[in-house]
Amino acid sequence: MAVSLAGKVEDIAEMVMFLCSDKAGFITGENICIDGGMTRLMIYHGEHGWTYEDKENN
């Protein structure tokens, strides 16, 4: 299920920090989608009533 909001730079950075840590030492060759579930739903800006609104810069 999608989370119904746009992600932040920090969402990507947290995954990068995890992958650079010792906790990710056994992970190899993985595709990781960090998109709040939008890939699964295949919903993009303007479809099904969903729009992107940049609340921080409006």
N, C-alpha and C positions, 0 to 999 in steps of 0.2 A: 504494500500500500504506500502510495506517495505521501510525503509529509506536507504537501500543499504550500510550500514556501521556497523561495530561492535560497541557495546555499551562500555561505560566506567564505572568504579567503581562508579563514581559520579552519573551516571544515576540511579543506585540502591539506593545510599545513599540519593538522593533527595526525592525519594518516601518514604523511611524509615523515613526521617525527617518530611515529610508531615503527615504520619500516626501517628507519635508521637506527633503531634501538636494538639492544640485545634480545628483547622479547620477540622480535621477528626473525631471529637467526635461522629458523627452519623453513621460512617461506622462500620459495624460488619460483620464478616464471608465472606469476599470477596477474590476471587482469582484475583490477579493482575499480568498480564504478562508484563514484562519490557524487551522486546526483539526486539524493532524496527519493529514489524510486521512480523517477521520471522515465528512465530507460525502459523499465518493465511495462509502464503504461503507454509508452510511445506518445506522450503528450508534449507538444511544443507550444511556444508562445502563440496565442491567437486561436488555438484549437480547444474545443469543448468548453469555451468560456474562461479558460485559464490565461491570464496575462501576467507578465513580469512587471512589477512595480518596484523601483528602487526607492525604498522608503528612507534610506539614509541620505540620499542626494536630492530629494524633492522638497 
